[in-house]
Amino acid sequence: MRKRSVGINVRVSVTEKRKMTLMAKRCGLSLSEYLRQRALGYEPGGHPPKEVFDVLDKLDEIAENCSAREGAAINAQTDRMRDLIIGSN
């Protein structure tokens, strides 16, 4: 594991910090890690909110109450959506 022992202080406005914190949260990163990645030329991907996965789980539950054919079709679409969401990060 890398040891990070040197700090960098940067002054920003309250609005700028709020925006950076929000962007870091959307990516599932700490503010420090988000800023580190951006400064080093990386573009962190967004991290979907938990509610997105809750909706997909609910669709799986609905599929269980459908006929086998309909349920399989719903599950196939839900799996595709999960792949698109996870792959977008």
C-alpha positions in Angstrom: 0.0 0.0 0.0 1.2 3.5 -0.8 2.0 5.8 2.0 0.8 9.3 1.5 2.6 11.6 3.8 2.6 15.0 2.0 -0.4 17.3 2.0 -1.5 19.9 -0.5 -3.6 22.8 0.7 -5.9 24.4 -1.9 -8.3 27.2 -1.1 -11.7 27.0 -2.8 -15.0 28.8 -2.3 -17.9 27.2 -0.3 -19.7 26.6 -3.6 -16.7 25.0 -5.3 -16.2 22.6 -2.3 -19.8 21.7 -2.3 -19.7 20.9 -6.0 -16.5 18.9 -5.7 -17.9 16.9 -2.7 -21.0 16.1 -4.7 -19.1 14.9 -7.7 -16.9 12.8 -5.4 -19.9 11.3 -3.8 -21.5 10.5 -7.2 -18.4 8.6 -8.1 -18.3 6.7 -4.8 -15.0 8.3 -3.8 -13.7 10.4 -0.9 -13.1 14.0 -1.8 -9.3 13.4 -1.5 -9.4 10.4 -3.8 -11.6 12.2 -6.3 -9.3 15.2 -6.4 -6.2 13.0 -6.6 -7.7 11.1 -9.6 -8.7 14.3 -11.4 -5.3 15.9 -10.8 -3.5 12.8 -12.2 -5.6 12.9 -15.4 -8.1 10.1 -14.6 -11.8 10.7 -15.1 -13.7 8.8 -12.3 -16.9 7.2 -13.4 -20.2 8.0 -11.8 -21.6 5.6 -9.2 -25.4 5.0 -9.5 -27.4 5.6 -6.3 -28.5 2.6 -4.3 -32.1 3.3 -5.4 -31.3 2.3 -9.0 -30.4 -1.1 -7.8 -33.4 -1.3 -5.5 -35.6 -0.7 -8.6 -33.9 -3.5 -10.5 -34.3 -5.8 -7.5 -38.0 -4.9 -7.5 -38.3 -5.8 -11.2 -36.8 -9.2 -10.3 -39.5 -9.7 -7.7 -42.2 -8.8 -10.2 -40.7 -11.3 -12.7 -41.0 -14.1 -10.0 -44.8 -13.5 -10.0 -45.1 -13.7 -13.8 -45.4 -16.7 -16.0 -42.1 -18.5 -16.7 -41.9 -17.0 -20.2 -42.7 -13.4 -19.1 -40.5 -13.7 -16.0 -37.5 -14.8 -18.2 -38.0 -11.9 -20.5 -38.1 -9.4 -17.6 -35.1 -11.0 -16.0 -33.2 -10.8 -19.3 -34.0 -7.0 -19.6 -33.1 -6.4 -15.9 -29.8 -8.2 -16.4 -29.0 -6.0 -19.5 -29.9 -2.9 -17.4 -27.5 -4.0 -14.6 -24.7 -4.6 -17.2 -25.2 -1.1 -18.7 -25.3 0.6 -15.3 -22.2 -1.3 -13.9 -20.4 -1.0 -17.2 -20.9 2.8 -17.3 -18.6 3.3 -14.3 
